[in-house]
Amino acid sequence: MISKREFRRQRREDWARFTELIRKVDNSSRRKFTAEESSEFSRLFRMVCNDLSIVRSRDWGTGLALYLNDLVTKGHNIFYKSPPSRLHQFLRFVGSEFPRTFRRNFLYFCVAAALFFVPMMITWGVVQRRPELAARILPAAMLDQAEEQYKQAEFKKFGAERAVMGGFYVRNNVGIALRCFAMGILLGTGTVYVLLMNGIVIGAVVGYVVGMGHDEQILSFIVSHGSFELTAIAVAGGGGLILGDAIVHPGARSRIDSLRTRGVEAVQIACGAAVMLMVAAMIEAFWSPAPIPSEYKYAAGGLLWILVILYLSLAGRGGETA
């Protein structure tokens, strides 16, 4: 029969490796395990349990038994650990998975951003100089309503109703993102159309209101939530372009397989854009119309634009693999 010393010498390496895997979980998250490490952990856990049974049956002392019992207890807690909560999954998606997926598909975002922001800025500039041109894009009644809303007196009244408007902004903003994304199934042409039209319409409205002399009201209103809202529309558009490209350029796959494969990341991008738009809706409802000096809103808006850029550029980088 094998001696205690020989037993310890033969099994020491596996115990050390099992301890290393336990420490990896303690220092991070179970999801840090690769598939190979998960299989190795399961195998070593069974072996350590068997080692503890041998030590106890042969009465090889309490010291070794306590050491192995501690390993078994920690391994049991990890092995039978409950799955992460939905809140944990949501936070992980927002904090790392979405921004990583966004960066892997950054070129699609760049195309979508150009389709959205370039027409918006051109229309804004042209209409601001000649407000009467806005009537060629939007109904006169809509333009009158927009101007009335941003007059000083009406703007204060509008701010008082901000709590009621929160739900409307969520539905409206997320609806825009879903249209940008879902229309990508039409070979990407639907997404291109939605991006161009939203850019032109937003540019026309802002240009008209500014051209009519209400620049401080509207610019101080949109500067904060615009960081999340406008960026998210372009992000969702990028997701729609991924769908379109998956159909137009399936590569070696069939179009259905290409859409099924690349559609996963497109959906993740659309969901991330929806979260950003919900944040924008809350800012738009409770901060943007609040009776706060414009200087503070411009400062907050600048910080929020920086925050969005840093989030999409840096969030989740520590866990990225090559």
C-alpha positions as CSV (number, residue, x, y, z in Angstrom):
1,M,0.0,0.0,0.0
2,I,1.2,3.5,-0.9
3,S,2.6,5.5,2.0
4,K,1.4,8.9,3.1
5,R,4.6,10.6,2.0
6,E,4.4,9.0,-1.4
7,F,0.7,9.8,-1.7
8,R,1.4,13.5,-1.0
9,R,4.3,13.6,-3.5
10,Q,2.2,12.1,-6.3
11,R,-0.9,14.3,-5.7
12,R,0.8,17.6,-4.7
13,E,0.9,18.9,-8.3
14,D,-2.8,18.4,-8.9
15,W,-3.7,20.0,-5.5
16,A,-1.6,23.1,-6.4
17,R,-3.2,23.3,-9.8
18,F,-6.7,23.0,-8.3
19,T,-5.8,25.8,-5.8
20,E,-4.6,28.0,-8.7
21,L,-8.0,27.6,-10.4
22,I,-9.9,28.4,-7.2
23,R,-7.8,31.6,-6.8
24,K,-8.6,32.5,-10.3
25,V,-12.3,32.4,-9.5
26,D,-11.9,34.2,-6.2
27,N,-10.0,37.1,-8.0
28,S,-12.4,37.5,-10.9
29,S,-15.4,35.6,-12.1
30,R,-16.3,32.1,-13.1
31,R,-16.6,33.2,-16.6
32,K,-12.9,33.8,-16.7
33,F,-12.5,30.0,-17.2
34,T,-11.8,28.8,-20.7
35,A,-13.6,25.7,-21.9
36,E,-10.4,23.7,-21.2
37,E,-10.1,25.1,-17.7
38,S,-13.7,24.3,-16.9
39,S,-13.2,20.7,-17.9
40,E,-9.9,20.6,-15.9
41,F,-11.6,22.1,-12.8
42,S,-14.3,19.5,-12.9
43,R,-11.8,16.6,-13.2
44,L,-9.6,17.9,-10.4
45,F,-12.6,18.5,-8.2
46,R,-13.6,14.8,-8.4
47,M,-10.0,13.7,-7.8
48,V,-9.6,15.9,-4.7
49,C,-12.9,14.6,-3.3
50,N,-11.5,11.1,-3.8
51,D,-8.2,12.1,-2.2
52,L,-10.0,13.4,0.9
53,S,-11.9,10.1,1.2
54,I,-8.6,8.1,1.0
55,V,-6.9,10.3,3.7
56,R,-9.9,9.9,6.1
57,S,-10.2,6.2,5.6
58,R,-6.5,5.6,6.3
59,D,-6.3,8.1,9.2
60,W,-3.3,10.0,7.9
61,G,-3.8,12.9,10.3
62,T,-6.0,15.9,10.7
63,G,-3.6,18.4,9.0
64,L,-3.8,16.8,5.6
65,A,-7.5,16.0,6.0
66,L,-8.3,19.7,6.9
67,Y,-6.3,20.9,3.9
68,L,-8.1,18.7,1.4
69,N,-11.5,19.4,3.1
70,D,-10.9,23.1,2.6
71,L,-10.1,22.5,-1.1
72,V,-13.3,20.4,-1.5
73,T,-15.4,23.0,0.2
74,K,-14.2,25.8,-2.0
75,G,-14.5,23.6,-5.1
76,H,-18.0,22.6,-4.1
77,N,-19.0,26.3,-3.7
78,I,-17.7,27.1,-7.2
79,F,-19.0,23.9,-8.9
80,Y,-22.5,24.3,-7.6
81,K,-22.6,28.1,-7.7
82,S,-25.9,29.5,-8.9
83,P,-26.0,31.1,-12.3
84,P,-25.6,34.8,-12.5
85,S,-28.7,36.9,-12.0
86,R,-30.3,38.8,-14.9
87,L,-29.1,42.0,-13.4
88,H,-25.6,40.7,-13.4
89,Q,-26.0,39.6,-17.0
90,F,-27.4,43.0,-18.0
91,L,-24.5,44.8,-16.3
92,R,-22.0,42.6,-18.0
93,F,-23.6,43.2,-21.4
94,V,-23.6,47.0,-20.9
95,G,-20.2,47.1,-19.2
96,S,-18.2,44.9,-21.6
97,E,-20.0,42.8,-24.2
98,F,-21.7,45.6,-26.1
99,P,-18.8,48.0,-26.4
100,R,-16.5,45.2,-27.5
101,T,-19.0,44.1,-30.2
102,F,-19.3,47.8,-31.2
103,R,-15.5,48.1,-31.7
104,R,-15.3,44.9,-33.7
105,N,-17.8,46.4,-36.1
106,F,-16.6,50.0,-35.9
107,L,-16.5,50.5,-39.7
108,Y,-20.3,49.9,-40.0
109,F,-20.8,52.5,-37.4
110,C,-18.6,55.0,-39.3
111,V,-20.7,54.5,-42.5
112,A,-24.0,54.8,-40.5
113,A,-22.6,57.9,-38.7
114,A,-21.8,59.5,-42.1
115,L,-25.2,58.7,-43.5
116,F,-26.8,60.3,-40.4
117,F,-24.7,63.2,-39.3
118,V,-23.6,64.6,-42.7
119,P,-27.1,65.2,-44.0
120,M,-28.2,66.5,-40.6
121,M,-25.4,69.1,-40.4
122,I,-25.9,70.2,-44.1
123,T,-29.6,70.6,-43.6
124,W,-29.1,72.4,-40.3
125,G,-26.7,74.9,-41.9
126,V,-28.8,75.6,-45.0
127,V,-32.2,75.9,-43.1
128,Q,-30.6,78.1,-40.4
129,R,-29.6,80.6,-43.1
130,R,-32.9,80.3,-44.9
131,P,-35.6,79.1,-42.5
132,E,-38.3,79.2,-45.2
133,L,-36.7,76.2,-46.9
134,A,-37.8,74.0,-43.9
135,A,-41.3,74.0,-45.3
136,R,-40.0,71.9,-48.3
137,I,-39.1,69.2,-45.9
138,L,-41.7,69.3,-43.1
139,P,-45.3,70.4,-42.9
140,A,-45.8,74.1,-41.8
141,A,-47.9,73.0,-38.8
142,M,-45.0,70.9,-37.5
143,L,-42.6,73.8,-37.9
144,D,-44.9,76.2,-36.1
145,Q,-45.3,73.7,-33.3
146,A,-41.6,73.3,-32.9
147,E,-41.0,77.1,-32.9
148,E,-43.8,77.6,-30.3
149,Q,-42.4,74.9,-28.1
150,Y,-39.0,76.6,-27.8
151,K,-40.3,80.1,-27.2
152,Q,-39.2,81.2,-23.7
153,A,-42.6,81.0,-22.0
154,E,-43.6,77.7,-23.6
155,F,-40.2,76.2,-23.0
156,K,-40.6,76.7,-19.2
157,K,-44.0,75.1,-19.3
158,F,-42.6,72.3,-21.3
159,G,-40.0,71.7,-18.6
160,A,-42.6,71.5,-15.9
161,E,-44.2,68.5,-17.8
162,R,-40.9,66.6,-18.1
163,A,-41.9,63.7,-15.8
164,V,-44.9,62.9,-18.0
165,M,-42.8,63.0,-21.1
166,G,-40.2,60.4,-19.9
167,G,-42.2,57.4,-21.1
168,F,-42.9,59.1,-24.5
169,Y,-39.2,59.7,-25.1
170,V,-38.3,56.1,-24.3
171,R,-40.8,54.8,-26.8
172,N,-39.9,57.3,-29.4
173,N,-36.2,57.0,-29.1
174,V,-36.0,53.2,-29.0
175,G,-38.5,53.1,-31.9
176,I,-36.0,55.0,-34.0
177,A,-33.2,52.6,-33.2
178,L,-35.3,49.6,-33.9
179,R,-36.3,51.0,-37.3
180,C,-32.7,51.7,-38.1
181,F,-31.8,48.2,-37.2
182,A,-34.7,46.2,-38.5
183,M,-34.8,47.9,-41.9
184,G,-31.3,46.5,-42.6
185,I,-33.0,43.2,-43.6
186,L,-33.9,45.0,-46.9
187,L,-30.3,44.5,-48.1
188,G,-29.3,47.5,-46.0
189,T,-31.3,50.0,-48.1
190,G,-34.0,50.5,-45.5
191,T,-31.4,51.4,-42.9
192,V,-29.7,53.9,-45.3
193,Y,-33.1,55.5,-45.9
194,V,-34.0,55.8,-42.2
195,L,-30.6,57.3,-41.3
196,L,-30.8,59.8,-44.2
197,M,-34.3,60.9,-43.4
198,N,-33.8,61.2,-39.7
199,G,-30.7,63.2,-40.3
200,I,-32.5,65.6,-42.7
201,V,-35.6,65.9,-40.4
202,I,-33.6,66.6,-37.3
203,G,-31.3,69.1,-39.1
204,A,-34.3,70.9,-40.6
205,V,-36.1,71.2,-37.2
206,V,-33.0,72.5,-35.3
207,G,-32.0,74.7,-38.2
208,Y,-35.4,76.2,-38.4
209,V,-35.8,76.9,-34.7
210,V,-32.3,78.4,-34.5
211,G,-33.0,80.5,-37.6
212,M,-36.1,81.9,-36.0
213,G,-34.1,83.2,-33.0
214,H,-34.5,80.5,-30.4
215,D,-31.0,79.1,-30.5
216,E,-30.3,79.2,-26.7
217,Q,-33.5,77.3,-25.8
218,I,-33.1,74.5,-28.3
219,L,-29.3,74.1,-28.2
220,S,-29.2,74.0,-24.4
221,F,-32.0,71.5,-24.5
222,I,-30.4,69.0,-26.9
223,V,-26.7,69.3,-26.0
224,S,-26.9,66.9,-23.0
225,H,-29.2,64.0,-24.2
226,G,-27.9,64.4,-27.8
227,S,-24.6,62.7,-26.8
228,F,-26.5,59.4,-26.1
229,E,-29.4,59.8,-28.5
230,L,-27.6,60.8,-31.7
231,T,-24.7,58.4,-31.2
232,A,-27.1,55.6,-30.5
233,I,-29.1,56.2,-33.7
234,A,-25.8,55.8,-35.7
235,V,-24.9,52.7,-33.6
236,A,-28.3,51.1,-34.4
237,G,-27.8,52.0,-38.0
238,G,-24.5,50.2,-37.9
239,G,-26.3,47.1,-36.7
240,G,-28.8,47.4,-39.6
241,L,-25.9,47.7,-42.1
242,I,-24.4,44.5,-40.7
243,L,-27.6,42.7,-41.4
244,G,-27.7,44.1,-45.0
245,D,-24.0,43.1,-45.6
246,A,-24.6,39.6,-44.2
247,I,-27.2,39.1,-47.0
248,V,-25.4,40.9,-49.8
249,H,-22.0,39.4,-49.0
250,P,-22.6,36.0,-47.4
251,G,-19.1,34.6,-48.4
252,A,-18.9,30.8,-48.4
253,R,-22.1,30.5,-46.3
254,S,-25.6,30.5,-47.5
255,R,-27.4,33.8,-47.0
256,I,-29.5,32.3,-44.2
257,D,-26.5,31.0,-42.4
258,S,-24.6,34.3,-42.9
259,L,-27.6,36.2,-41.5
260,R,-27.9,33.7,-38.6
261,T,-24.2,34.0,-37.8
262,R,-23.6,37.7,-38.1
263,G,-27.1,38.6,-36.9
264,V,-26.1,37.8,-33.3
265,E,-23.6,40.7,-33.2
266,A,-26.1,42.9,-35.0
267,V,-28.7,42.2,-32.4
268,Q,-26.2,42.9,-29.6
269,I,-25.4,46.3,-31.2
270,A,-29.1,47.1,-31.5
271,C,-29.8,46.2,-27.9
272,G,-26.8,48.3,-26.8
273,A,-28.2,51.3,-28.8
274,A,-31.6,50.8,-27.2
275,V,-30.0,51.0,-23.7
276,M,-28.2,54.2,-24.7
277,L,-31.5,55.7,-26.0
278,M,-33.2,54.9,-22.7
279,V,-30.5,56.8,-20.9
280,A,-31.0,59.7,-23.4
281,A,-34.7,59.6,-22.7
282,M,-34.2,60.0,-19.0
283,I,-31.8,62.9,-19.5
284,E,-34.2,64.4,-22.1
285,A,-37.1,64.2,-19.7
286,F,-35.6,65.3,-16.4
287,W,-32.4,67.3,-17.1
288,S,-32.6,68.9,-20.6
289,P,-35.8,71.0,-19.9
290,A,-35.0,71.8,-16.3
291,P,-34.8,75.5,-15.3
292,I,-31.0,75.5,-15.1
293,P,-28.6,78.2,-16.6
294,S,-27.5,77.3,-20.1
295,E,-23.8,77.4,-19.1
296,Y,-24.3,74.4,-16.8
297,K,-26.2,72.5,-19.5
298,Y,-23.4,73.1,-22.0
299,A,-20.8,72.0,-19.5
300,A,-22.7,68.9,-18.6
301,G,-23.4,68.2,-22.3
302,G,-19.6,68.4,-23.1
303,L,-18.9,66.0,-20.3
304,L,-21.5,63.6,-21.5
305,W,-20.2,63.6,-25.0
306,I,-16.7,62.7,-23.6
307,L,-18.3,60.0,-21.5
308,V,-20.0,58.4,-24.5
309,I,-16.7,58.4,-26.5
310,L,-14.7,56.9,-23.6
311,Y,-17.3,54.3,-23.0
312,L,-17.5,53.0,-26.5
313,S,-13.7,53.3,-26.9
314,L,-12.5,51.8,-23.6
315,A,-15.2,49.8,-21.8
316,G,-14.5,46.1,-21.5
317,R,-11.0,46.3,-23.0
318,G,-9.4,44.5,-20.1
319,G,-11.1,41.3,-21.0
320,E,-10.7,41.4,-24.7
321,T,-8.8,38.5,-26.4
322,A,-6.7,38.9,-29.4
